[in-house]
Amino acid sequence: MGKSIIILGSQWGDEGKGKIVDMLMEQASVAIRFQGGHNAGHTLMIDGQKTILRLIPSGILHPHVQCLIGNGVVLSPTALLEEIEELERRGIPVTERLKISDACVLILSYHVALDRAREQAKGKSAIGTTGRGIGPAYEDKVARRAIRFGDLFNEKRLSEKLEEVLNYHNFVLQHYHNHEAIELRPLLDNLLLMVPKLMSMRADVATLISQYRAEGKNMLFEGAQGTLLDVDHGTYPYVTSSNTVAGAACTGAGIGPRQINYILGITKAYATRVGSGPFPTELKDEIGKHLSTRGNEFGSVTGRPRRCGWLDIVALKRSIQLNGFTGLCITKLDVLDGLPHVKICIGYRLHGKEYVYPPIESDLFQECEPIYKEYPGWTESTAQIKKFKDLPKHAQQYLLTIEELAGVPIDIISTGPDRKDTIMLRNPFEHVELDPFIAEERT
């Protein structure tokens, strides 16, 4: 029987999921993207070659992997075709191995216009979206007026639905945001030109997943963003517009919860956040600059600088609570190399009281003062180390402390951007201990 694994970010995104997904793809036959849009990027470094994927699952770089985009994704057909062209120029036959759910909501030009007009109107109160139309597209989905991928292949239905939705959105654009209207004919003609290129990728993704499971194939469900950006459970309103927790893999792809075998939480050895919103452990000093510089903390898609801070166990515990992680993967450990000490936030102080879970309201979250515990740093390099016992002793202790505080075992440690720079302590697909040394250290 094949295994179904979910890989998620446990923080505010940018945890390094792409590399881990890519690495585990060697044991999988199917990769499924289940939420988000082209606002999220996965950066892969393979044998020194850098690849940034935005919509297409990371499994596309493995010739044996079938890639699926599930119904929970909002899909920009323009961005998709651009990404396909980039990969096909490198000799990767994307259209042969990519299938897309007819139920995917499309991101179109009016969504982008609305997104940017709103952010501009908010000024200093802006949420910090990427301006790619993600939020307005999800709004259309919930309002039941969305254009979906399957609509592209029925010209009459597409034209009628576009006319209706443009009447609505153009009123808002013109009369509320003082923006020019989006014209129907050019938009429709542009979409119809894309149809021949997209036709072969249509699919009933939920049925494909069921078939692959019956065939005993290993499947990997790939999340975008991070848990604390979830529209329900994150630092609302400074969140993304989709559900980013483990349960979203079921609704966004079409698989039952009991059919999931393992959930891996990708966790940076420190913390970062892009855009606005609460970030209690943020560092604006020299250590923050160290993390930013050493970690190359800039968005893979937008290039926006990421705010940096110490690892936040309080926020991580919320993520563990929401996802039920089977194991953790710690990434970017090498960024902490050379620091005289490292800190972990073990609690919050708010209005004179101490808390071990974050408040729901963002306003209160913003007021939380971190309670730190300090640990000795290490001067030796952890970069490219392949075995736990070869890590500096203080780096080992740091990892074991994270594991103890989180209450979830660390199964994978990333020690560099390349897929081979990894310490595998327990294989998620096999769920067996691989390193006797750490078993002794844990006891």
Buried (B, 14 or more C-beta within 10 A) or exposed (E): EBBBBBBBBBBBBBBBBBBBBBBBBEBBBBBBBBBBBBBBBBBBBBEEEEBEBBBBBBBBBBEEBBBBBBBBBBBBBBBBBEBBEBBEEEEBEBBEBBBBBBBBBBBBBBBBBBBBBBBEEEEEEBBBBBBBBBBBBBBBBEEEEBBBBBBBEEEEEBBEBBEEBBEEBBEBBEEEBEBEBBEBEEBBEEBEEBEEBBEEBBBBBBEBBBEBBEEEBBBBBBBBBBBBBBBEBBBBEBBBBBBBBBBBBBBBBBBEEEEBBBBBBBBBBBBBBBBBBBBBBBBEEEBBEBBBEBBEBEBBBBEBEBBBBBBBBBBBBBBBEBBBBBBBBBBBBBBBBEBEEBBBBBBBBBEEEEBEEBBEEBEBBBBBEBBBEEBBBBEBBBEEBEEBBBBBEBBBBBBBBBBEBBEBBBBBBBBBBBBEBBBBBBBBBEBEBBBEEBEEBEE
